[in-house]
Structures are given as C-alpha cells and as structure tokens.
Amino acid sequence: MASRSLMIATAFLAGAAVVALTPGISTTLQRVVGIVPGKTLAQGDGKPARSEATTSVIAMDDKRIKLARIELASIAPGTIAKRLTVPGAIIPDADRVSHVSVKLSGTVAELRKKIGDDVTKGEVLAVLESREVADAKSEYLAARLSDELQQDLASRDKSAWERRAVPEQQYIRSRNAAAQAEMRLNIARQKLLALGVEANEISGLPQSPDELLRSQNVRAPISGRLAERKVELGTAVGRDNLETELFVIVDLSRVWVELSVSGEDLPLVKEGQSVRVSARGISEASTGRVVFVGPLLDKETRAARVVAALDNAEGRWRPGSFVTATVALNERAADVVAPASAIQIVDGQTVAFVRNKEGFEKRKVVAGGRDGTSVEIVSGLAAGETIAVSNTFSLKAELSKPREED
C-alpha cells in the first residue's frame, strides 16, 4: 500500500513539473496542480519577486492610449520663475483710442458708419455741411488764382527787365506782389488743413463741383472699431456749446491689463517682466509685458496701478473683463521643463511615464523648482522625449495590477 502511494505522489509531481514548464498552460490549471505563477522565486520578505523590466513597462498601443484619454507632450527647455498673482481688468490701450472731433461748425449731412463697424485709417465716417468750410475753400481758390496771375506777371517783368525793356523798379514791384500772393495762398491752404481738409482734397478743389465746396469729410484717424457714435443725421455740431465729438474709435488688436499691486509687493514688480493673464470662460491664457509701474499708492486701497500690454489680435480679451494676472518676478532658464500633472509618486519614488514603442516606461526623475503648473526636471528626462501629461494616475494604477490574470 505504501509503495502504491509513493508511486502516485511521484506521478503527480512529474505531471506538475510538465505543467509548469509547458508554455501556454492556463493559469487556472497551474494553480490546480499547486503552482502559482509569479511565485516561483521569493523575495526576502516572502513576497513574490518581479523583475524591474516587468514592473517598469506598461504595454499600451495608440488605441488604448486614446481610450484612456492620456495626453502626450514632448518635453523641452523652458523657464522657471517666482510669480506674484494679482487681480486685474482689461482696458483699452490708451495709445489706440481716438476721439474723432470736428474743428468747425456745421450740420451732419451723411453718416457712413455705425457702431461696431470696422474702419481703416483715412476712411470717411461722415460728411458735414458747413458755411465756414465753404468760405475757407472759396478764399483758397481766390488766393490760388491771384497767385497764378502774380507769378505770371513777375515772370514776364523779369524777362523784360533782363532785356532792359522795363525799368528795374517795375520788376521789383511785380516780384513783391508775387511773393505776397504766394504767402496769402499758403495761409489759405493752412487754414483748410486746420479745419480738417486733407491735402489731396485741397489740390483737387479747382476741379470739384460747386456743391462740394460746402462739404467736409470726417475721416478715421486710426484703424479700429467704431465704439461710439454721438450724433445723428441733421445734428448741429461745432463750437458755441454744440457737440464737437462725433465718434470714438478703439483699436483692440492690443489691450492693457490694469493690475492692482499692494505696496508690499510693489518693489518686486519691474517694467519688462512677463505677465500671464487668464480668466474664467477663456480656455487659453495669454502672456504680456509690464509697461508701467505706478509710483503712487492709492490712499484707500494702499495699492499701486501697474499696466501690462497684451496682444489681442484674435479679439479674445474684451475691455471691462476681470482677469487673474501672474507676474514673473524672476526667471531662469531650465534645460527640461514638464507639466506638473506628468509627475506621479510610485512606491515612494518620483516618476514620469515616457512613451516608447511598447507603451510607457516608468522613469525615475528628480524634480527641481516649480512654476505654477510646470516643474523643472533635474535628471531622468531629456528634452525631446515624449511623456504622458494627463490621466497619468491610470498608468500608476496599471502598475499595481497583476501581470497575469486568470
């Protein structure tokens, strides 16, 4: 009987060895015969041992990466800065706001632009009818005609005097009269320019119809958008307590960010420092530069006015919007900068997940200074490598799963 039991035990052990060494045998069958995968070698604490290659690589193809919503990014050099966060508001750039006013009295005869229209520099916004401009144009035309006659007479007398056909005194009188006529013409021209008549319009006056003599074009001094229109058709404008401002044009291709900085932080803020501007409802932040640091503190708030210029070519930032501005107080270059979301703590180690041809490799890194949502990587990563920057917790969870399942 004992001999038979020994034979059965020997056969079972031999079968178990065959199962353990035969590839493709299921995990369940191996467990039935008393062999648990991954536990053939034991660590000093009695736990199963895993090779470093097995635990540091997560197999994952592009399809699984997309399903897991893992975003990838190529890391690169950058800057790390100490930053100051303050509230702010978007305001128009004072250098890009134009108040279009009239320099004469008249009546609005035509309006060619309405609120919200885009305008270009030199474009006609409105047409006025004015007796004042009609008188100035008539004076110019008369002075121009007189100048032409006097210049012709002076030229003739000069030619005759050179031939000794007329006395020198006559030539001198003609020359003086021509100089005076030219002076009166220049004065009449300068008067038209002062009233807002363009130089090309002045040169074309002799060929203009008579009905246009009383018309005055109001042109846009800058390109931008018509933010206000203060008159209607038939409105009397000009001097004597009448409306003089017709339009307000704002160029919003660049705006200002007005910041309120406390007196304690003010010594840290300098002109030229970069400012990162963000707001609720706007997905992407923008970067500008400090252009003005106010020397005075407000008596009530004890804060100073700081202005930063911000590019707004896409029209993303609207004046009046409240924003959060982060001023870079000091900056330094870093060879490798990665998003803070890319960094995870695994088994007490700071790691990042580097994309490779199999999937992701868990890489131990040493983090340096932080800059908001970015972190400097002192060692462990090189510029140009691609890493996971979002949903990295799912990769961390993947590491804790058994490597083989039933």
Helices and strands as residue ranges (DSSP letters): H 2-21, H 27-32, H 52-56, E 57-59, H 62-67, E 72-74, E 76-92, G 94-96, E 97-101, E 106-111, E 118-119, E 124-129, H 131-162, H 168-194, H 199-203, G 205-207, G 210-212, E 215-219, E 224-229, E 236-237, E 245-250, E 254-262, G 266-268, E 274-278, E 286-297, E 303-311, E 322-339, G 340-342, E 344-346, E 349-355, E 359-364, E 366-371, E 374-379, E 386-388, H 392-399
